[in-house]
Amino acid sequence: SGIEQIAGNFITEIGYDQTIIEHFKETNLERFHEQLSLHLCEISGGPCQYEGDDMVTVHTGMNINESEFNQTVDLLINAMNRSGIPHRTQNKLLSRLAPMRETIIYQ
């Protein structure tokens, strides 16, 4: 339930950010919430198995630059804070997500 809360809060955070929300104009938010929850669950060592598209496929054509990537990470941190996730746990999740950076920016 914590992962789903993080995903929901992340979507809310995206909605507040005028720059980042542009990348999600045509996104099916229900599917995004579901797939993000599965992805975060798997990455965090949970029992879930993410079977969605790889990060290159998902982000191709979005042309996310480094600044936008960093801003999105900040939004994820905000979402985790809103979910009451301890900073140590946040850092563990972020360290597992960090290697995906190269598959997300400039695609």
Salt bridges, closest charged atoms under 4 A:
GLU13 OE2 - ARG82 NH1 3.35
GLU22 OE1 - LYS25 NZ 3.40
GLU66 OE1 - ARG101 NH2 2.92
GLU68 OE1 - HIS23 NE2 3.26
GLU102 OE2 - ARG101 NH1 2.49
